[in-house]
Amino acid sequence: MTELLQDLLSGHLTLATVLIWTFCALLIAMLGGALMGIRIAGKDLGYELAGLVGAFFGPVGTVPGVLVGLGVLACLR
């Protein structure tokens, strides 16, 4: 466990760190998408539906961007 934390903090890219960073990006993107969906379309669609749709579409651009960024970092090392 301490080795994994050291890899995360030092910037070493292993399969475990890539999965952890991708999962963190997914969670943050879902939260941000849900909040923005509620803010933008909450009154028109209803707050629950707007949050659900935002949570589905929030990670669409974020997760591929994180994976491309991690791929570029892996190539630069």
N, C-alpha and C positions, 0 to 999 in steps of 0.2 A: 504494500500500500504506500509506503513512504517512497519507494522507487517510482511509482506512478505519479505521485505528487511532485517529485523532483523533476520528472520528465515534463510535466505540464508547466511548471514554473520556469524551467530552463529553456524551453522552446524546442526540445527534441521531438521529432515527429515519428511516432510509432503508430501502429494500428489502433491501439487503445486510446492514445491522445487524439487522433483524428476522429474517432467515434465520439469521444467525450465532447470535443469542441463542436462537432456537428449537432450533437444532441442539445448542447447549450444554446446553439444558434437557433435550433428548431423551437425550443421552448420560448426563447425571447421573441422570436418572430411570431409565434402563435399569440403570445400575450399582446404584443404591439398591434398585430392585425385585428385582434378582437376589440381592443380599446379604440382603435381608429374606425373600425366598422360601426361600433356603437356611437361614436362621436359624429361620424359623417352621415350615416343612414339610419340611425336609431329611431327617429321619429317616423320615417317613411315606411320602413320594413318591420318595425318592432325591435326592441332592444335585444331580445334573445336571438332572433334570426340574424340580425346585423352582426352580432358578436360571433355567432357560429360561422357565418360566411367569411367574416374577417379572419377568424382563426384558421380556416381552411386555405384562404388565399394569401395570408401573410407570409408563410414560408416559401411561396412559389419563387420569389426572386432572391430570398436570403440564403437558403440552403445551397443552391448551386453556386452562388457567389462565394460562400465560405469554402466550399469544396475546391473551387478554382483557385482561391487564394491560398489554401493549404497546399494544393498541387504546385503552385508557383514557388512557394516557400521551400517545398521539398526539392524542386529543381535547382534552386539557388544555393542550397547547402552542399 
